[in-house]
Amino acid sequence: MKFIETIKNVWKIEELRNRIIVTLGLLLVYRFGAQVVLPGIDAAQLENLQSNTESGLLGLLNAFTGGAFANASVFALGIMPYISASIVVQLMGIAIPYLQKLQKEGASGQKKITQITRWLTIAICLVQAPGYLASLPTAFGIPQSAFLLGTGGVFYFSSIVILVTGCIFAMWLGEKITDKGIGNGISLLIMVGIIATLPKAFLQNASSRLEGNNVMLILFELVIWLVIILASVMLVMAVRKIAVQYARRTASGGYEKNVFGSRQYIPLKLNASGVMPIIFAQAIMFVPGLIGGTSFMKDSAVGQWLQTQFADIFGFWYNVVFAVLIIVFTYFYTAITVPTNKMADDLKRSGGFIPGIRPGSETSEYLDKIMSQITLPGSIFLAIIAVFPAIIVKLLNVQSGWALFFGGTSLLIMVGVAIDTMQQVNSYLLNRHYDGLMKTGKNRKAVA
């Protein structure tokens, strides 16, 4: 079979084989750490914490940490503080001249930005760690008997140090996977954490279906799940190709010759912002519930309505507001991450132009217009996928844990990271003249 032959080709390339082994080893270390409970906590008395994190926003957070959040693990904070720090630094780069200067300095500037992100990650961890520890006996219902050494200053100090160190160690693992492994280290850690919770969620939902003798419904749900995965792949891979023509380009093929009218394309992604709009929107969705719970509103009808409607992530109004925010943030994030001015300047310097469009400002305006046109369907499609878990819960009464894999951040992260990883492996195969993972072709002899 061609798939087996491709796997053999992957294993033949020594560098790629070593990178895959390193990646799997580091991921195994991360998964092992997710099972190590904080010192001083009895692992046998965490049932309340695990039951409280099976659904809702806490369920999503637990999925991102691969179950470490519900295990009161040393990796309970996961890699999310680093993601939050990266987002903050990226947004601050719009308004702070110093960060804008660093972004233009190339590798040296990026190194300084990475260092700033790391320090900001530690600061976020120092805020989140005490909040997590304080919530264990109060919000999550862990009995006092579970704290073997009590909940005094020694427990808090040691646990905060361990939680912060765990996050930094997870960040280090991600960077090592990027440098020594197959790349996308931070994304792979998140994806592996999400996948780790998938079997349990599916089995719980399947067992409830079997109790009601609804075997066909399980198959129907799997078909819908595969269709949503296909739709997510289409969203991630979809591009609008803008034809570019070069007035003069030199190509070598035995002898040098001038090729006039050489045509290439600028690929503009339908969803250039990835999953960031969903992450931004989910952060904002905490606000209405917090406002409704404030002292001056919690007893009013409006405050109670806000608390009720925005506590249920599968509720109607929650998802309506969620979808609108995703569309707004998609436009916002696309505007700050797709530099149409720079694209037009680079195209002009390389001697290229879009047929019928003058180089320079007109090209920039044209690219900006095209991005605005394709961002609208892309943002709507993204919003539909993001709220689809709520739709599947209402239509088929799917359990909340399994429903999270029918769309939203979890599915898009899995699809996006899987495609990026396949492209990394594919590039190694093609560079060695083997058939790639992502397209077929005739076998070619490997380069020694």
C-alpha positions in Angstrom: 0.0 0.0 0.0 1.1 3.5 -0.8 0.6 4.7 2.8 2.8 2.0 4.2 5.5 2.8 1.6 5.3 6.5 2.6 5.8 5.6 6.2 8.8 3.5 5.3 10.2 6.5 3.3 9.8 8.7 6.4 11.8 6.2 8.5 14.6 6.0 5.9 15.4 9.7 6.3 17.7 9.7 9.3 17.3 13.4 10.2 13.5 13.2 10.0 13.5 9.9 12.0 15.5 11.4 14.8 13.3 14.5 14.9 10.2 12.4 15.1 11.7 10.3 18.0 12.7 13.5 19.9 9.2 14.9 19.4 7.5 11.8 20.6 9.8 11.6 23.6 9.2 15.2 24.7 5.4 14.8 24.2 5.6 11.7 26.4 7.3 13.7 29.1 4.6 16.3 28.9 1.8 13.7 29.2 3.6 12.1 32.1 3.8 15.4 33.9 0.1 16.0 33.4 -0.6 13.0 35.7 1.7 14.1 38.5 -0.4 15.6 41.3 0.8 18.6 43.3 2.7 17.6 46.5 0.4 17.8 49.5 -2.8 16.9 47.7 -4.5 13.4 47.9 -5.1 12.3 44.3 -7.9 9.9 45.5 -10.1 12.9 46.6 -10.2 14.9 43.4 -13.6 13.6 42.2 -15.3 16.9 42.7 -12.6 18.8 40.7 -12.9 16.3 37.9 -16.7 16.4 37.8 -16.7 20.2 37.7 -14.3 20.3 34.8 -16.2 17.9 32.5 -18.2 20.6 30.7 -18.5 24.3 30.1 -15.6 26.7 29.9 -13.7 24.7 32.5 -14.1 21.6 30.4 -12.5 23.5 27.5 -9.7 24.7 29.6 -9.1 21.2 31.0 -9.0 19.9 27.4 -6.3 22.4 26.5 -4.2 21.1 29.4 -4.8 17.5 28.5 -6.6 16.8 31.8 -3.8 18.3 34.0 -6.2 21.0 35.2 -8.6 18.4 36.6 -5.8 16.3 38.1 -4.4 19.3 40.1 -1.2 18.4 38.3 2.2 20.2 38.2 1.2 21.2 34.6 -2.3 22.4 35.7 -1.7 25.8 34.1 -0.7 24.1 30.9 0.9 26.2 28.2 -2.0 28.7 28.1 -0.2 31.5 30.1 2.5 31.5 27.3 -0.2 31.7 24.7 -1.9 34.6 26.6 1.5 36.4 26.8 2.2 35.9 23.1 -1.2 37.4 22.3 -0.7 40.4 24.6 2.8 41.1 23.2 1.5 40.8 19.6 -1.3 43.3 20.4 1.0 45.6 22.2 3.2 45.7 19.1 0.5 47.7 17.4 0.7 50.6 19.9 4.2 50.5 21.4 7.0 51.9 19.2 9.7 49.9 21.0 8.0 46.6 20.1 7.4 47.8 16.5 11.1 48.6 16.2 12.0 45.1 17.5 9.7 43.5 14.9 11.6 45.2 12.2 15.1 44.1 13.4 14.8 40.5 12.2 16.3 37.7 14.2 17.8 39.8 16.9 14.6 41.7 17.5 12.6 38.5 17.5 14.9 37.1 20.2 14.2 40.1 22.4 10.4 39.8 21.8 10.7 36.1 22.8 12.4 37.1 26.0 9.8 39.7 26.8 7.1 37.0 26.2 8.8 34.6 28.6 8.9 37.2 31.4 5.3 38.1 30.8 4.4 34.4 30.9 5.9 34.2 34.4 4.0 37.3 35.5 0.7 35.7 34.2 1.5 32.5 36.0 2.1 34.3 39.3 -1.4 35.7 39.0 -3.1 32.5 37.8 -1.4 30.0 40.2 -2.7 31.5 43.5 -6.2 31.9 41.9 -6.1 28.2 40.9 -5.0 27.1 44.3 -7.6 29.2 46.1 -10.4 27.8 43.9 -9.6 24.2 44.7 -11.4 24.0 48.1 -14.0 26.7 47.3 -15.1 26.8 43.7 -14.2 23.2 42.9 -15.3 21.5 46.1 -12.1 19.6 47.1 -12.5 18.6 50.7 -10.1 19.9 53.3 -9.0 16.3 54.0 -7.5 16.1 50.6 -4.9 18.7 51.6 -2.5 16.5 53.5 -0.3 19.4 54.7 -3.1 21.9 55.1 -3.6 25.0 53.1 -1.2 27.3 54.8 1.6 29.5 53.6 4.0 26.6 53.0 1.5 24.8 50.7 0.7 27.9 48.8 4.4 29.0 48.3 5.6 25.5 47.2 2.6 24.9 45.0 2.9 28.4 43.3 6.6 27.7 42.6 5.8 24.3 41.2 2.9 25.5 39.0 5.0 28.4 37.6 8.0 26.0 37.0 5.6 23.5 35.4 4.4 26.1 32.9 7.9 27.3 32.1 9.0 23.7 31.7 6.1 23.0 29.3 7.2 26.2 27.4 10.7 24.8 27.2 9.4 21.5 25.9 7.6 23.3 23.2 10.6 25.3 22.1 12.8 22.1 22.1 10.2 20.4 19.9 10.4 23.4 17.5 14.2 23.4 17.5 15.0 19.7 17.7 11.7 18.0 16.6 9.4 18.4 13.7 8.3 22.0 14.6 5.2 23.7 15.9 6.2 22.7 19.5 3.7 24.8 21.4 0.8 23.9 19.1 1.7 20.2 19.3 1.5 20.3 23.1 -1.9 21.9 23.0 -3.1 19.4 20.3 -1.8 16.4 22.2 -3.6 17.6 25.3 -6.8 18.0 23.5 -6.5 14.6 21.8 -5.8 13.0 25.3 -9.3 13.9 26.4 -11.0 12.8 23.2 -11.3 9.0 23.9 -12.8 9.5 27.4 -15.4 12.0 26.0 -16.3 9.7 23.2 -16.6 6.6 25.4 -18.8 8.4 27.9 -21.1 9.6 25.2 -21.1 6.1 23.5 -21.9 4.3 26.7 -24.9 6.5 27.3 -26.1 5.8 23.8 -25.7 2.1 24.2 -27.7 2.2 27.4 -30.6 3.5 25.3 -30.0 1.1 22.4 -29.1 3.9 20.1 -26.2 2.3 18.2 -27.1 4.0 14.9 -27.1 7.4 16.6 -23.4 6.8 17.5 -22.6 6.1 13.8 -24.6 9.1 12.7 -22.6 11.3 15.2 -19.3 10.0 13.8 -20.4 10.8 10.3 -21.3 14.4 11.3 -18.0 14.6 13.2 -16.0 13.6 10.0 -18.0 16.1 7.9 -17.1 18.9 10.4 -13.5 17.8 10.3 -13.6 18.0 6.5 -15.2 21.5 6.7 -12.5 22.6 9.1 -9.8 21.3 6.7 -11.4 23.3 3.9 -11.5 26.4 6.0 -7.8 26.1 7.0 -6.6 25.3 3.5 -8.8 27.6 1.4 -7.0 30.4 -0.4 -7.8 33.1 -2.9 -5.1 33.2 -5.6 -4.2 36.6 -6.9 -2.4 36.4 -10.2 0.9 38.1 -10.3 2.9 38.8 -13.5 6.7 39.6 -13.7 7.9 41.8 -16.5 11.3 40.0 -16.6 12.6 37.0 -14.8 15.7 34.9 -15.4 15.3 31.1 -15.4 18.1 28.6 -15.8 17.7 25.3 -17.5 20.9 24.2 -19.2 21.3 27.8 -20.4 20.0 31.2 -19.2 17.1 32.7 -21.0 14.7 35.5 -20.3 11.1 34.6 -19.7 8.6 37.4 -20.2 5.2 37.3 -18.8 6.0 34.7 -16.1 2.9 34.3 -14.0 2.6 33.4 -10.3 0.1 33.8 -7.5 -0.3 35.5 -4.1 -2.3 33.1 -1.9 -4.6 35.0 0.4 -6.1 32.7 3.0 -9.8 32.6 3.5 -9.2 32.4 7.3 -6.0 34.3 7.8 -6.5 34.8 11.5 -6.7 31.0 12.4 -8.3 30.3 15.8 -7.3 33.6 17.4 -10.8 35.2 17.0 -12.3 32.3 18.9 -9.8 32.7 21.7 -10.4 36.4 21.9 -14.1 36.0 21.8 -14.1 33.3 24.6 -12.0 35.6 26.8 -14.7 38.3 26.3 -17.5 35.9 27.0 -16.4 35.8 30.7 -17.3 39.5 31.1 -21.2 39.4 31.0 -21.3 36.7 33.7 -18.9 38.7 35.9 -20.9 41.9 35.4 -24.1 40.1 36.3 -22.4 38.8 39.5 -21.3 42.1 40.7 -22.7 43.4 44.0 -24.9 46.1 42.5 -26.4 43.9 39.7 -26.6 40.3 41.1 -30.0 40.9 42.7 -31.5 42.7 39.7 -33.4 41.0 36.8 -30.7 42.0 34.3 -27.9 40.7 36.5 -29.6 37.3 37.0 -30.4 37.1 33.3 -26.7 37.7 32.5 -25.5 35.1 35.0 -28.0 32.5 33.7 -27.6 33.1 29.9 -23.8 33.4 29.8 -23.0 30.6 32.2 -24.2 28.0 29.7 -21.8 27.8 26.8 -24.4 25.8 24.8 -27.1 28.4 25.4 -28.8 30.5 22.7 -27.7 34.0 23.6 -24.2 32.9 24.6 -23.7 31.5 21.1 -25.3 34.5 19.3 -23.0 36.9 21.0 -20.1 34.5 20.6 -20.6 34.3 16.9 -20.9 38.1 16.4 -17.7 38.6 18.4 -15.9 36.0 16.3 -16.8 37.8 13.1 -15.7 41.2 14.5 -12.4 39.8 15.9 -11.7 38.0 12.6 -11.8 41.3 10.8 -9.7 43.0 13.5 -7.0 40.3 13.7 -6.8 39.9 9.9 -6.3 43.7 9.6 -3.3 43.7 12.0 -1.7 40.4 10.8 -2.0 40.7 7.0 0.3 43.5 5.9 -1.1 44.4 2.5 1.1 47.5 2.3 4.3 45.4 2.9 3.0 42.8 0.3 2.5 45.6 -2.3 6.0 47.1 -1.6 7.7 43.7 -1.8 5.9 42.9 -5.0 7.0 46.2 -6.5 10.6 45.8 -5.5 10.7 42.3 -7.1 9.4 43.6 -10.4 6.0 42.0 -10.1 2.6 43.5 -10.6 -1.1 42.4 -10.6 -2.4 42.6 -14.2 -4.6 45.7 -14.5 -3.5 47.2 -11.2 -0.7 49.8 -10.8 2.2 48.9 -8.5 2.3 50.7 -5.2 -0.7 52.2 -3.3 -3.2 50.9 -5.9 -1.9 47.3 -5.4 -2.2 47.7 -1.6 -5.7 49.0 -1.9 -6.7 46.2 -4.2 -5.2 43.5 -1.9 -7.0 45.1 1.1 -10.3 45.1 -0.8 -9.9 41.4 -1.7 -9.0 40.5 1.9 -12.1 42.3 3.1 -14.3 40.4 0.6 -12.9 37.0 1.5 -12.8 37.7 5.2 -16.6 38.0 5.4 -17.4 34.4 4.3 -14.4 33.2 6.2 -15.5 34.8 9.4 -19.1 33.5 9.0 -17.8 30.0 8.3 -15.5 30.2 11.3 -18.4 31.4 13.5 -20.6 28.5 12.4 -17.9 26.0 13.2 -17.3 27.7 16.6 -21.0 27.4 17.6 -21.6 24.0 16.1 -21.0 22.2 19.4 -24.1 24.1 20.8 -26.1 23.1 17.7 -25.2 19.4 18.0 -26.1 19.4 21.7 -29.5 20.9 21.0 -30.3 18.6 18.0 -28.9 15.3 19.2 -28.5 15.8 22.9 -24.8 14.9 22.7 -22.9 15.0 26.0 -21.1 18.2 26.5 -17.6 16.7 26.7 -17.9 15.0 23.3 -19.7 18.0 21.8 -16.6 20.2 22.3 -14.9 18.1 19.5 -17.6 19.0 17.0 -16.2 22.4 16.3 -14.8 25.4 18.1 -11.2 25.9 19.2 -10.5 22.3 20.0 -11.2 20.9 16.5 -9.6 23.8 14.6 -6.4 23.5 16.6 -6.3 19.8 16.0 -6.9 20.2 12.2 -4.5 23.2 11.8 -1.7 21.6 13.8 -2.1 18.3 12.0 -2.0 20.0 8.6 1.1 22.0 9.6 2.9 18.9 10.9 2.1 17.0 7.7 3.5 19.8 5.6 6.7 19.7 7.7 7.1 16.0 7.1 6.1 16.4 3.5 8.9 19.0 2.9 11.5 16.5 4.2 10.1 13.8 1.9 10.1 16.0 -1.2 13.6 17.3 -0.5 14.8 13.7 -0.6 12.8 13.0 -3.8 10.3 10.7 -2.1 6.6 10.9 -2.6 5.0 13.4 -0.2 2.3 12.8 2.3 0.0 15.3 0.8 0.0 14.4 -2.9 0.7 11.4 -5.0 3.3 10.8 -7.7 5.7 8.3 -9.1 8.4 7.0 -6.8 11.7 8.7 -7.3 15.2 7.6 -6.3 16.3 9.2 -3.1 19.2 11.5 -3.1 22.2 10.1 -1.3 
